[in-house]
Amino acid sequence: MGKSKAVWDASDKVSLNVGDTRYEESQKDSEYSSAYAQYYNSKGQVAPTFGLNPGSQGPVHGVFQIPTGQKPTSVWVTSGTAITTIDGPQPGYLVLLK
C-alpha cells in the first residue's frame, strides 16, 4: 500500500470486452462519465476520490459505447497508466462478467 494517492479514472485504463472485441472510452465518452459523476454527486451520492491509495474509494464511472444487443463478457482494468503502451499491454486484472 502506498503512502499517497495516485490519480485514477476509467479513461485509457479500463476496457469493456464483448467476446474478442475491446471497447475503450473515447474522449467524448470520458466527458460523459465526468458529467455523470458530477450529477451523481449532486444527488447526494458518494463522490469518487480518484485515487488508488491509501483509503481511496469509488465509485469511478465509465461510459462505453457497444453495439445494441451485445452483452459485455469481461472488463480489463490495467494497473498501469494505459491499457497498451509502446511496450505492449500493461499488467492488470481481468474480471469476467456473468
C-alpha atoms as one frame of an Amber mdcrd trajectory, in Angstrom:
protein
   0.000   0.000   0.000   1.385   3.388  -0.974   1.682   6.491   1.127  -0.057
   8.917  -1.207  -2.958   8.963  -3.630  -2.439   8.318  -7.307  -4.879   9.830
  -9.779  -7.044   7.176 -11.415 -10.131   7.062 -13.624 -11.572   4.686 -16.216
 -10.338   6.586 -19.283  -7.427   4.774 -21.007  -7.214   2.305 -18.120 -10.335
   0.150 -18.470 -11.796  -1.746 -21.398 -15.199  -3.359 -21.656 -14.943  -6.522
 -23.706 -17.612  -8.163 -25.856 -16.151 -11.514 -26.854 -12.875 -10.756 -28.619
 -13.707  -7.073 -29.205 -12.297  -4.480 -26.802 -14.135  -1.187 -26.237 -12.448
   1.769 -24.571 -13.760   5.195 -23.630 -13.372   7.840 -26.307 -12.580  11.387
 -25.232 -16.288  12.240 -25.601 -17.243   9.180 -23.515 -14.828  10.352 -20.830
 -16.574  13.740 -20.808 -19.931  11.944 -20.405 -18.634   9.889 -17.473 -17.271
  13.035 -15.815 -20.636  14.769 -16.251 -22.417  11.722 -14.812 -20.057  11.674
 -11.816 -20.938  15.322 -11.148 -24.657  14.521 -11.471 -24.265  11.502  -9.189
 -22.555  13.701  -6.592 -25.287  16.373  -6.880 -27.838  13.726  -5.844 -26.001
  13.195  -2.548 -24.214  10.011  -3.576 -20.638   9.302  -2.561 -18.290  11.031
  -4.962 -15.227   9.195  -6.257 -11.922  10.217  -4.740  -9.998   9.492  -7.951
  -7.118   7.899  -6.080  -5.764   4.414  -5.562  -4.420   4.518  -2.004  -4.410
   4.965   0.862  -8.041   4.959   1.850  -9.366   5.799  -1.595 -12.835   4.698
  -2.544 -15.138   4.714  -5.539 -17.178   4.638  -7.494 -15.453   5.716 -10.673
 -17.833   5.987 -13.625 -17.115   4.869 -17.169 -19.018   5.184 -20.448 -18.504
   2.549 -23.142 -20.422   2.515 -26.414 -21.045  -1.045 -27.563 -23.381  -2.258
 -30.324 -27.053  -2.614 -29.419 -27.910  -6.110 -28.271 -24.340  -7.059 -27.408
 -23.540  -8.295 -23.907 -20.201  -7.490 -22.242 -18.232 -10.595 -21.278 -15.341
  -9.113 -19.293 -13.653  -5.957 -18.062  -9.905  -5.329 -18.169  -8.524  -2.939
 -15.531  -4.884  -2.056 -16.006  -2.552  -1.327 -13.141  -0.560   0.981 -15.403
  -1.197   4.390 -16.921  -2.762   2.992 -20.106  -4.079  -0.326 -21.376  -1.364
  -0.501 -24.012   1.886   1.459 -24.253   4.830   1.223 -26.654   5.964  -1.725
 -24.505   2.702  -3.583 -25.189  -0.270  -4.406 -22.942   0.167  -3.320 -19.336
  -0.410  -5.664 -16.384  -3.811  -5.591 -14.810  -6.892  -7.558 -13.846  -9.435
  -9.380 -15.994 -12.902  -9.503 -14.441 -15.304 -11.988 -16.043 -18.932 -10.846
 -16.154 -21.843 -13.220 -15.781
